[in-house]
Amino acid sequence: MMHGPPRAVEYAAPSTRSSPRHGGFVRRVRALVVKESREVLRDPSSIAIGIVLPLLLILLFGYGLSLDVKDVPVAVVMADASPDAMELAAGFRLSPYFQTRIVPTMQEAEELLREKVVQGIVRLGLDFTWREQAGGATVQILVNGTDANQARIIQAFAQGAVAEWYARQAGEGRAHSGAGPVMVQSQLWFNEANDSRYFLVPGLIVLVMTLIGALLTAMVMSREWERGTLEALFVTPVRPGEILLGKMIPYFVLGLIGLVLCLLAARFLFHVPFRGSLALLVGVSMLYLSVALSIGLLISSAVKSQFVASQMAMLVTFLPAVMLSGFLFDLRSMPAFVRGISYLLPARYYVTLLQTIFLAGDVWSVVIPNTAILAGMAGLLLALTRATTRKRLA
Amino acid sequence: MLDSILRILALTRKELLALLKDPRGRFSLFFPPIIQCLIYGYAATFDLNDVPYAVLDRDHTAASRELLARLDGSRIFHRVATLGQSEQIKPVIDRRDAVLAIQIGPDFERRLQAGETADIQVIADGRNSNTAGTATGYVGAIVEGFNADWRTAHGGIDPPIQVITRAWYNPNLETRWHMIPSLIGTLTLLQTMLLTAMSVAREREQGTFDQLLVTPFRPAEIMAGKSLPSILIGMVQAGNVLLVAQLWFHIPFAGSFAVLFVGLSLFLLAAVGIGLLISAIAATMQQAMLFSFMVMMPFALMSGLTTPIESMPRALQYGTLINPLRYAIDLAQRVYLEGAGLRLLWPDLWPLAILAVVTLTSASWLFRHRLGE
């Protein structure tokens, strides 16, 4: 500030100084923004979190995270090497979901499961063929339940593989028709490819906005408190609102850069369908960004220590954005108490908006209430931040 | 040698005092992990226990009502709308009122009576394809039950093959059982790494690191004195998570505590090594914090915590081999749920040992290198 850049000095021309209330406002905010931006540009860690981290997250989310199961190692225990049993085993081998390994005894298979070489065991008993013809043969599917979600998917696919084999047998007239009287035909709307990336990538935008908005600002402001440079700012003619604006604008811009990066990646790298309107998406993102920024500023002016501020920012914004926003874990499954907490979290509304705008389109019955709540939160938090900063000054 | 140990202990004591004397610091050290543990325990679940659905029954016969009664009677499904025509499906799904819409065709009962296959159509909201898949699976299971009863009641034949499924280590397939033991590693990694990185960075930012350098401490002793408190606190936190898992969530512990803590100490050494590496690079606390975070994010995402490693592309799977958290999560789950002993844990233990050695030696090299300047 005080050793301001030459351009800032230029703004300090007498003509503007004569009306400090209006001309001064723009000038002072501008000087603060310049100062803050220089600090951001000079510090490799801000650039890292503003640009490198979003890129890293995009790649990890897009390529690394997937809830879709494929190539699961399973052991097939075949005590009975009859053609029917062989064919069933072949069904598992050809399936993209499994990588099979045929073992003769159950003991061996269990040892493999214990060593985690395989995730599941498909067991065809000794009397498989005999019983199959007599009716009442059993196929045992044993999975390692440690990862419950994966285990459930493996079970379902294994049952599917057996059913498919059975349908094939029935089709060839080698078995009596056993297709169930009622068949379920399912359709997946908005995500026809059943690709978990389609909902993970919009969720990624929420994480990036939260990181830039809350974590970075919480650190930045509390650093000024810790070092006492904020007090130095207070004795200058800048008003508290101007300090806040000066802090918010650079990080707002950084957040928008992150948003653009994510959008480009979603569109051109991962081909996530985009069915809503871009203007709406950018609008709600800006709203969310202001909410996140005010939370970050609030935290830092409340605790004034970098370490505690960073911990608080994690606890209050980032973790809930991952866990309680519905981006990864469905809110409907949570106990009512936890769901109640989730209503207090801005990330929840933003996730709903993003998933809808990306995959379903501008569904106004979803967009209007969620946007209204976000706007309300933004207004409230901004006013609150403003109020606390003024109090500290007095 | 003894002098050296005494100096390390003195520094450890000083570090612990600096960390624990501030009530806010104490609070932020022990409270957040417990809260996180509770939140993850309740929130992190892929299980569904409430599926709102809408029905379009064009048949209105005893058979269709019977099928719907089974859905309504399950604890999982609850009907939010009974629709009259197919145009109404779209708004119900769009608004997120229902996860599923089930459509029963007008000839449902007639086809069943005639021994033909009757289809029911299930439309699922794919905005979260995982939820949609699970919910559709539940419908399938209920229809399966309906089929079996229909066959017995109407003289059909039982399908000749029965599939029996069973899950080891987590019989009811609860996500929580998977999640909470994984947190032992995840939460301690974050805190240990951050603590180590920040404690060095704080001294640097405040200029007290230079004072430390003029004391008789050797660089290795300073490193040890900075590492020990973090490891101790990491151990205590692991203990806290274990307590929450057993006393609050009642997840049965199948293994041995000694084995778990042997594995964890290797892991914590690696975590501290990474923290020291970060602190050697970072000039300020903000940098230390943000760099730790940038390391933590990929570690957490690529560890098998939320999504299985086997589903990742091959290249990334190789990348996870240098991720200490990957081994810690595997180790904690296997000791906790499977009761594995040291022999079965060997594939997790030796990579952790190597990681600890590599990170600690390179951190000490970097330190000496930087201090020489």
Contacts between the chains, C-beta under 8 A, distances in Angstrom:
chain1	res1	chain2	res2	distance
A	43	B	284	7.7
A	43	B	286	7.0
A	43	B	287	7.0
A	44	B	287	7.2
A	45	B	282	7.4
A	45	B	284	7.8
A	45	B	286	5.8
A	45	B	287	4.1
A	45	B	289	8.0
A	45	B	290	4.1
A	45	B	291	6.4
A	46	B	286	7.9
A	46	B	290	7.6
A	48	B	290	6.2
A	48	B	291	7.3
A	48	B	294	6.1
A	49	B	290	5.1
A	49	B	293	7.4
A	49	B	294	7.1
A	52	B	294	7.2
A	53	B	293	7.8
A	53	B	294	5.7
A	53	B	297	7.1
A	56	B	294	7.1
A	56	B	297	7.2
A	56	B	298	6.5
A	57	B	297	6.6
A	60	B	297	7.6
A	60	B	298	5.8
A	60	B	301	5.1
A	60	B	302	6.7
A	60	B	316	7.9
A	61	B	301	7.4
A	63	B	312	7.6
A	63	B	313	5.7
A	63	B	316	6.3
A	64	B	301	6.2
A	64	B	302	5.7
A	64	B	307	7.8
A	64	B	312	5.1
A	64	B	313	7.4
A	64	B	316	4.9
A	65	B	301	6.2
A	65	B	306	7.2
A	65	B	307	4.9
A	65	B	312	7.8
A	66	B	307	5.9
A	66	B	311	4.5
A	66	B	312	6.8
A	67	B	46	7.9
A	67	B	129	7.9
A	67	B	130	5.0
A	67	B	307	5.6
A	67	B	311	7.2
A	68	B	311	6.0
A	69	B	308	7.1
A	69	B	310	7.7
A	69	B	311	6.0
A	70	B	310	7.8
A	70	B	311	6.3
A	71	B	310	6.2
A	72	B	310	6.2
A	73	B	310	7.7
A	113	B	168	6.8
A	114	B	338	7.3
A	114	B	340	7.8
A	114	B	344	6.7
A	115	B	344	6.3
A	116	B	330	7.7
A	116	B	334	7.3
A	119	B	310	7.7
A	132	B	160	5.7
A	132	B	161	6.4
A	133	B	160	7.9
A	135	B	157	7.6
A	135	B	158	6.6
A	135	B	160	4.6
A	136	B	158	7.4
A	136	B	160	6.7
A	136	B	162	7.0
A	137	B	160	6.2
A	137	B	161	5.2
A	137	B	162	7.3
A	138	B	161	7.2
A	138	B	162	5.0
A	138	B	163	7.5
A	138	B	164	5.5
A	139	B	161	6.2
A	139	B	162	7.4
A	139	B	163	5.1
A	139	B	164	7.2
A	140	B	164	5.1
A	140	B	165	7.8
A	140	B	166	7.1
A	141	B	163	6.2
A	141	B	164	7.0
A	141	B	165	4.5
A	141	B	166	7.3
A	142	B	165	7.6
A	142	B	166	5.2
A	142	B	167	7.5
A	142	B	168	6.5
A	143	B	165	7.2
A	143	B	166	7.7
A	143	B	167	5.0
A	143	B	168	7.1
A	144	B	167	7.4
A	144	B	168	5.6
A	144	B	169	6.2
A	145	B	167	3.4
A	145	B	168	5.9
A	145	B	169	5.2
A	145	B	170	3.2
A	145	B	171	6.6
A	145	B	173	5.2
A	145	B	177	7.6
A	146	B	169	5.3
A	146	B	170	5.9
A	146	B	177	7.6
A	146	B	178	5.8
A	146	B	333	5.1
A	146	B	334	7.6
A	146	B	337	5.4
A	146	B	338	6.9
A	147	B	178	5.1
A	147	B	304	7.5
A	147	B	308	6.0
A	148	B	46	7.1
A	148	B	47	7.3
A	148	B	170	5.7
A	148	B	173	4.1
A	148	B	174	5.6
A	148	B	175	4.6
A	148	B	177	6.6
A	148	B	178	5.1
A	149	B	46	4.1
A	149	B	130	7.8
A	149	B	175	6.0
A	149	B	178	7.5
A	150	B	308	4.9
A	150	B	310	8.0
A	151	B	167	5.4
A	151	B	170	7.2
A	151	B	173	5.4
A	152	B	46	7.8
A	152	B	134	7.4
A	152	B	137	7.7
A	152	B	173	5.4
A	153	B	133	7.9
A	155	B	165	4.9
A	155	B	167	7.6
A	156	B	137	5.6
A	158	B	163	7.5
A	158	B	165	7.5
A	159	B	163	5.2
A	159	B	165	7.2
A	162	B	161	6.6
A	162	B	163	5.3
A	166	B	159	7.2
A	166	B	160	7.9
A	166	B	161	5.9
A	175	B	160	6.2
A	176	B	157	6.0
A	176	B	160	7.3
A	178	B	157	7.3
A	178	B	159	3.9
A	178	B	160	6.4
A	178	B	161	7.8
A	179	B	117	5.9
A	180	B	117	7.4
A	180	B	143	7.2
A	180	B	144	6.9
A	180	B	147	3.9
A	180	B	159	7.9
A	181	B	112	5.3
A	181	B	115	7.8
A	181	B	117	6.4
A	181	B	118	6.4
A	181	B	147	5.5
A	181	B	150	5.3
A	181	B	151	7.0
A	181	B	156	7.2
A	182	B	67	7.1
A	182	B	112	7.2
A	182	B	117	7.4
A	182	B	118	5.4
A	182	B	119	7.6
A	182	B	120	6.2
A	182	B	143	5.2
A	182	B	146	6.1
A	182	B	147	5.6
A	182	B	150	7.5
A	183	B	117	5.3
A	183	B	118	7.4
A	183	B	119	5.2
A	183	B	120	7.6
A	184	B	119	7.7
A	184	B	120	6.0
A	184	B	122	5.7
A	184	B	136	7.4
A	184	B	139	5.9
A	184	B	140	5.2
A	184	B	143	5.3
A	185	B	119	5.1
A	185	B	120	7.1
A	185	B	121	5.2
A	185	B	122	6.9
A	186	B	121	7.7
A	186	B	122	4.3
A	186	B	123	7.6
A	186	B	124	6.2
A	186	B	136	4.7
A	186	B	139	7.7
A	187	B	121	6.9
A	187	B	122	7.0
A	187	B	123	4.9
A	187	B	124	7.0
A	188	B	124	5.2
A	188	B	126	4.1
A	188	B	129	6.5
A	188	B	132	5.6
A	188	B	133	7.9
A	188	B	136	8.0
A	189	B	93	6.0
A	189	B	123	5.9
A	189	B	124	6.7
A	189	B	125	6.0
A	189	B	126	5.5
A	190	B	125	6.6
A	190	B	126	4.4
A	190	B	127	5.3
A	191	B	126	2.9
A	191	B	127	6.8
A	191	B	129	4.7
A	191	B	132	7.4
A	192	B	126	7.2
A	194	B	126	7.0
A	194	B	129	5.2
A	194	B	132	8.0
A	194	B	133	6.9
A	195	B	129	6.8
A	196	B	129	5.5
A	196	B	130	5.9
A	198	B	126	7.3
A	198	B	129	6.6
A	199	B	126	8.0
A	199	B	127	5.9
A	199	B	128	5.1
A	199	B	129	6.2
A	199	B	130	7.8
A	211	B	293	7.9
A	215	B	290	7.9
A	215	B	293	7.3
A	216	B	290	7.7
A	219	B	286	4.9
A	219	B	289	6.2
A	219	B	290	7.3
A	220	B	286	7.3
A	223	B	284	7.8
A	223	B	285	7.4
A	223	B	286	5.9
A	303	B	24	7.0
A	305	B	24	6.9
A	306	B	285	4.8
A	306	B	286	6.6
A	306	B	289	7.0
A	307	B	25	7.0
A	307	B	28	7.1
A	307	B	198	5.7
A	307	B	202	7.5
A	307	B	285	7.0
A	307	B	289	7.8
A	308	B	24	5.2
A	308	B	25	6.9
A	308	B	28	5.0
A	310	B	194	8.0
A	310	B	289	4.9
A	311	B	28	4.2
A	311	B	32	5.9
A	312	B	28	7.2
A	314	B	32	7.4
A	315	B	32	4.9
A	315	B	35	6.8
A	315	B	36	7.3
A	319	B	36	6.2
A	319	B	39	7.0
A	320	B	39	7.6
A	323	B	39	5.8
A	323	B	40	6.3
A	323	B	43	4.6
A	323	B	44	6.1
A	324	B	39	7.0
A	324	B	43	5.4
A	326	B	128	7.5
A	328	B	44	8.0
A	328	B	306	6.3
A	329	B	43	5.7
A	329	B	44	5.5
A	329	B	45	6.1
A	329	B	46	6.8
A	330	B	46	7.6
A	330	B	48	6.6
A	330	B	128	5.9
A	330	B	130	7.6
A	330	B	131	4.5
A	332	B	48	6.7
A	332	B	49	7.9
A	332	B	50	4.8
A	332	B	51	7.3
A	332	B	52	7.5
A	332	B	99	7.5
A	332	B	131	7.5
A	333	B	45	5.0
A	333	B	46	7.6
A	333	B	47	5.7
A	333	B	48	5.3
A	333	B	49	5.6
A	333	B	50	6.9
A	334	B	42	5.9
A	334	B	43	5.3
A	334	B	45	7.2
A	335	B	42	5.6
A	337	B	42	7.7
A	338	B	39	7.1
A	338	B	42	4.6
A	338	B	43	5.5
A	352	B	96	7.4
A	355	B	127	4.4
A	355	B	128	7.3
A	356	B	96	7.8
A	356	B	127	6.8
A	359	B	126	7.0
A	359	B	127	5.1
A	360	B	94	5.9
A	360	B	127	6.4
A	363	B	94	4.6
A	363	B	95	6.9
A	365	B	91	7.5
A	365	B	94	7.0
A	365	B	95	4.8
A	366	B	94	7.2
A	366	B	95	6.2
A	366	B	96	6.4
